[in-house]
């Protein structure tokens, strides 16, 4: 039965196969998209592929999971055929080059999963690439919750890896088009960019007009198979100095810049090149969840740097202004550890600091102090107490510097945004206190943001050092924050 089903859609030799259709099969009602691609049919291949996509899209999330499981398990590679091909390859080694290469081709062919033939056909359809992106998004949603003692999970992981591989080829940077978005761009594209913005939400048309207006650059990658979809979006601010606050970038101003605020103010709509000394990348968004793990942001930054420097050759400072997602969550877990044992963050509170914190919180003892502190951080209520806010600046900045520099996952930076920029060759350059006072900013990182600075003559060596040796390049300012404070007061 398996071989019959496979030959109906998945075999590369399908065009040479003549099937006798059982009339009863024709009369069966279609229950899942698989009926179009694994059951015998008089319908042409292209039509069956379209129907598969159409029916799949109409399914509920639960039904989609069932379809993907059946695809992954029943239509993986032929294990028996692979064993025979492997034996044939081993015995061919003394039979001449031609025989060896032929055996290798056979082995390679049988290792290809049967569902590969289906997705290769779908990929050629109008809208087929987008469909595969969405299918992988469905897969990525369910994988974390699956039981890894179940063989089905490993089949689904193999399907995910296959889809990632073919999408990596389809979205190779050579197939992507760099496009600058302005107020003159299509309303559809502007609306898409507004909808996809994940870092600093766009509130209205005035907001988007500012972000594509003077002293701002918005670039996107598009793909010929998804021409109306921005694949990756990068927002850049053109400023006098590297910005330390997101409010100065995303909020439109009416007066010119001052020393306290390096971001250009909007008196008129004409850019003054003399006011532009830095390019600050303040938001980068990958819009397609199905492309997770396929590196496009790095290439977009490189291309945008070339575009900006071609327009303003005198720019001498390139940097991000990045959020620190996950820091507050990590901090709360570390505070919880303090209540039951020990945590690395205790090293950033001297004995005097702990005494002062205890007084500020009116705590009876050490245990109640940490409980209250945890509650204030979790609720963001600490931000409303000026004395507490001033006191916490030093320890929280030091703890955050430690988090970005020293906390690891598989030897790389634990924080995903830090990992992205460090992998690109940037320097962990500056932490900014209360740089994002929005609810999102407080929830992410107690309002802190970070600049990752790009020195073009050092990015390649920094990237190599990080990827090969897991070494994080930092500035002197960040190094000062990492100095132990066992016997020093933060007051």
C-alpha positions, 0 to 999 in steps of 0.5 A: 500500500505504501508503494502505491501511495508513494507512486501516486504523487511522490515518485519522480517517475510518476509521469511514466506510471499508468494507474488503474483508478478504482471507481470507489476511490473516486467516489470517496469524499475528500477528508484531508489534503493528503487525498489529493497527493497520495491517492490515485487520481486522474487530476493533473499533477499541478492541479493536485498540488494546488488542491493540496495547498488549498485544502491544507489552508482550510484545515484547523491547526489540529487537522494540520498537525495530523496531516504533517504527522502522516506526511513526516512518518509515512513518506519519509525515506525508504529505510529498506531501500537505503540499506540495500543502496548502502550495501551496494555502494560498499561493494562497488568500491572495487568495481571502478569509478563509474560503478562507484558514482552510480551507486553513490547516486542511487544511495543519495536518491533513496535517502531523499524523503518521498515528501521531497517530490511533493514539496519540490512540485509545490515550490514551483507553483504560484504562491508555492514558496509562501505556502512552504514558509507557512507550513514550516511555521505550523511545524515550528509551533508544535515542535517544542510541545512534542514528546521526544520519546515518540518516534513521530517527533523525530520524523517531524524534526526531519521534515522541519530540517528538510523544509529549512534546507529548501527554504535556505536555498530559495531565500539565498541573498542572491535571490533577494532584492533590497528596497528602500521604503519611503512615503511614496511606496505603496500603501500596501507595503507601508501597511505591511511594515506597520503590521509586522513591526515587532520591536517598537510598535507603529501606532498610526499613519503619522508614526509610519510617515516619520519612520520612513521620512527625513533622517530615517531610512527603512529598507526591506528584503523582498523575494520574487516569489513573494513580491508584495511581502517584506521578508526582513525590515530594517529601520535606521535613524540618521543622527549626530551621535549614537542614540541612547534612548528609543524615545528620541528616535520614534517620537517626532520632535518639533525643535532642533537637536540639542546636546542632551538629545542627539537625535535630529529634530524636525523643523523642516523636511530637508535633511542637513548632511552636517547633522548626520554623523551616525547611523543607528539600527533601531529595529530589525524584524524578520516577518516570516516565522517559517524562515526562523533559523535562516539568516537574513538580517545579517545580510540586510545590515551589510547591504544597508551599511553600503547604501547609507555610506554611499549616500553619506560617506562621512558617517563615522559611527554605525551602531544598533540601539537594541532591546534586551528581551528576556533580561527581566525574566532571567533577573526574576529567576535569579532573585528567586534563587537568592531566596532559596540559596545563592545567585550570581547577582548577589555579587553585584550588591555589596553588604552596604548595598543590601543594607540600603536596599533593606531600608528603602524597602522597609524590610524586616529581614533579608528574606523579606527584602528579596521577596519585596524586591522580586515583587517590585521588579515583576510589577514594574512598580519600582519605576515609580519610586525615585529613590529606589530607581536611583539606587537600582541604577548601578546594580541593575546596569552591572547585572545586565552587563553580566547577563549580556557578556557572561550568561551563555547557551551552548557557549554563545550569548544567552540573549538572542539579540546579543548573539545576533549582533556579536555573530555579525562582528559588533562590539558590546559597546554601551548600556543605556539606563531607562532607554525604553520606558514603554511597558514593553521596554520595562517588561523586557529589560527594566527599561534598559537598552544596549548599543552594539557598535559596528567598526567595519575594519574589525567586524570580520575578526570579531565575528570569527573570534565569537563564532570560533572561540565564543569571545565577546568583544566589549568596550571599556565602559562595559568592562567597567560595569563588569568589575566585581563589587564585593566591597564597594558601595553602589551609592 
